[in-house]
Amino acid sequence: MATSVFKLTPKEGPMVKFYDRLVLPVTKAAEKLVKPPFGQSVFVVARVPD
């Protein structure tokens, strides 16, 4: 959303480093075992119960 809607470019920082070092390797390993039912673009609609 940040890059497509707000036209922001990713900047090197602690969150990017965290993602690249920890999240990305785990995600790649998990996707080798189980094919996720969705891709990078996931649309979620939520509402507060009445």
MDTraj code that builds the backbone (N, CA, C; nanometers):
import mdtraj as md
import numpy as np

residues = "MET ALA THR SER VAL PHE LYS LEU THR PRO LYS GLU GLY PRO MET VAL LYS PHE TYR ASP ARG LEU VAL LEU PRO VAL THR LYS ALA ALA GLU LYS LEU VAL LYS PRO PRO PHE GLY GLN SER VAL PHE VAL VAL ALA ARG VAL PRO ASP".split()
xyz = np.array([
    [0.0824, -0.1181, 0.0000],
    [0.0000, 0.0000, 0.0000],
    [0.0873, 0.1251, 0.0000],
    [0.1946, 0.1204, 0.0767],
    [0.2801, 0.2389, 0.0856],
    [0.3418, 0.2738, -0.0488],
    [0.3831, 0.1727, -0.1238],
    [0.4485, 0.2017, -0.2512],
    [0.3499, 0.2265, -0.3641],
    [0.2366, 0.1588, -0.3628],
    [0.1431, 0.1757, -0.4739],
    [0.0476, 0.2928, -0.4547],
    [-0.0061, 0.3108, -0.3377],
    [-0.1037, 0.4169, -0.3141],
    [-0.0351, 0.5501, -0.2827],
    [0.0601, 0.5460, -0.1911],
    [0.1225, 0.6701, -0.1464],
    [0.2503, 0.7037, -0.2228],
    [0.2889, 0.6176, -0.3160],
    [0.4077, 0.6408, -0.4006],
    [0.5342, 0.6632, -0.3182],
    [0.5459, 0.5912, -0.2075],
    [0.6661, 0.6006, -0.1256],
    [0.7672, 0.4962, -0.1708],
    [0.8935, 0.5260, -0.1586],
    [0.9971, 0.4284, -0.1922],
    [1.0544, 0.3737, -0.0621],
    [1.0816, 0.2431, -0.0581],
    [1.1386, 0.1851, 0.0636],
    [1.2756, 0.2458, 0.0924],
    [1.2998, 0.2780, 0.2155],
    [1.4280, 0.3344, 0.2560],
    [1.4966, 0.2352, 0.3490],
    [1.6264, 0.2322, 0.3410],
    [1.7024, 0.1437, 0.4296],
    [1.6845, 0.1921, 0.5725],
    [1.6431, 0.1044, 0.6581],
    [1.6213, 0.1406, 0.7976],
    [1.6051, 0.0146, 0.8796],
    [1.5776, 0.0290, 1.0063],
    [1.5686, -0.0885, 1.0936],
    [1.4568, -0.1849, 1.0546],
    [1.3431, -0.1337, 1.0112],
    [1.2337, -0.2242, 0.9741],
    [1.2660, -0.3025, 0.8474],
    [1.3313, -0.2387, 0.7514],
    [1.3704, -0.3076, 0.6283],
    [1.4758, -0.4126, 0.6595],
    [1.5718, -0.3789, 0.7425],
    [1.6760, -0.4749, 0.7816],
    [1.6148, -0.5931, 0.8556],
    [1.5212, -0.5658, 0.9458],
    [1.4529, -0.6723, 1.0192],
    [1.3797, -0.7646, 0.9230],
    [1.3072, -0.7069, 0.8290],
    [1.2316, -0.7857, 0.7318],
    [1.3250, -0.8704, 0.6466],
    [1.4305, -0.8089, 0.5953],
    [1.5233, -0.8806, 0.5084],
    [1.5976, -0.9923, 0.5799],
    [1.6309, -0.9717, 0.7054],
    [1.7095, -1.0709, 0.7797],
    [1.6259, -1.1809, 0.8433],
    [1.5067, -1.1479, 0.8886],
    [1.4291, -1.2458, 0.9647],
    [1.3017, -1.2927, 0.8950],
    [1.2228, -1.2010, 0.8463],
    [1.0922, -1.2372, 0.7901],
    [1.1066, -1.3037, 0.6537],
    [1.1842, -1.2456, 0.5665],
    [1.1973, -1.2960, 0.4307],
    [1.2505, -1.4395, 0.4249],
    [1.3577, -1.4752, 0.4956],
    [1.4038, -1.6146, 0.4913],
    [1.3003, -1.7146, 0.5435],
    [1.2298, -1.6767, 0.6485],
    [1.1266, -1.7657, 0.7036],
    [1.0131, -1.7828, 0.6032],
    [0.9733, -1.6742, 0.5398],
    [0.8660, -1.6796, 0.4400],
    [0.9049, -1.7659, 0.3222],
    [1.0273, -1.7500, 0.2726],
    [1.0732, -1.8305, 0.1592],
    [1.0764, -1.9780, 0.1946],
    [1.1247, -2.0105, 0.3130],
    [1.1304, -2.1508, 0.3554],
    [0.9899, -2.2093, 0.3688],
    [0.8987, -2.1321, 0.4253],
    [0.7618, -2.1808, 0.4427],
    [0.6932, -2.2008, 0.3086],
    [0.7193, -2.1126, 0.2113],
    [0.6556, -2.1251, 0.0805],
    [0.7081, -2.2436, 0.0012],
    [0.8268, -2.2926, 0.0357],
    [0.8773, -2.4145, -0.0285],
    [0.8014, -2.5369, 0.0208],
    [0.7534, -2.5302, 0.1442],
    [0.6805, -2.6425, 0.2028],
    [0.5319, -2.6392, 0.1714],
    [0.4723, -2.5210, 0.1796],
    [0.3285, -2.5051, 0.1614],
    [0.3037, -2.3888, 0.0667],
    [0.2263, -2.4136, -0.0382],
    [0.1936, -2.3061, -0.1314],
    [0.0785, -2.2246, -0.0730],
    [0.1027, -2.0954, -0.0489],
    [-0.0032, -2.0128, 0.0092],
    [-0.1180, -1.9931, -0.0900],
    [-0.2406, -1.9794, -0.0402],
    [-0.3562, -1.9634, -0.1279],
    [-0.3725, -1.8221, -0.1825],
    [-0.2759, -1.7348, -0.1578],
    [-0.2837, -1.5970, -0.2051],
    [-0.1427, -1.5466, -0.2324],
    [-0.1333, -1.4334, -0.3019],
    [-0.0039, -1.3744, -0.3346],
    [0.0250, -1.2545, -0.2478],
    [0.1054, -1.1626, -0.2998],
    [0.1413, -1.0445, -0.2222],
    [0.0231, -0.9515, -0.2015],
    [-0.0670, -0.9487, -0.2958],
    [-0.1801, -0.8586, -0.2862],
    [-0.2978, -0.9302, -0.2209],
    [-0.3260, -0.8927, -0.1000],
    [-0.4376, -0.9507, -0.0253],
    [-0.5289, -0.8356, 0.0135],
    [-0.6557, -0.8486, -0.0177],
    [-0.7526, -0.7451, 0.0147],
    [-0.8357, -0.7941, 0.1318],
    [-0.8410, -0.7170, 0.2369],
    [-0.9153, -0.7559, 0.3568],
    [-1.0250, -0.6543, 0.3831],
    [-1.1431, -0.7058, 0.4100],
    [-1.2550, -0.6214, 0.4497],
    [-1.2945, -0.6635, 0.5903],
    [-1.2987, -0.5685, 0.6802],
    [-1.3363, -0.5989, 0.8183],
    [-1.4435, -0.5014, 0.8629],
    [-1.5218, -0.5473, 0.9575],
    [-1.6206, -0.4578, 1.0157],
    [-1.6363, -0.4909, 1.1625],
    [-1.6779, -0.3925, 1.2364],
    [-1.6982, -0.4077, 1.3803],
    [-1.8367, -0.4686, 1.4009],
    [-1.8443, -0.5744, 1.4824],
    [-1.9756, -0.6334, 1.5081],
    [-2.0711, -0.5329, 1.5720],
    [-2.1969, -0.5468, 1.5409],
    [-2.2990, -0.4561, 1.5969],
    [-2.3236, -0.4828, 1.7429],
])
top = md.Topology()
chain = top.add_chain()
for i, resn in enumerate(residues, 1):
    res = top.add_residue(resn, chain, resSeq=i)
    for name in ("N", "CA", "C"):
        top.add_atom(name, md.element.get_by_symbol(name[0]), res)
traj = md.Trajectory(xyz[None], top)
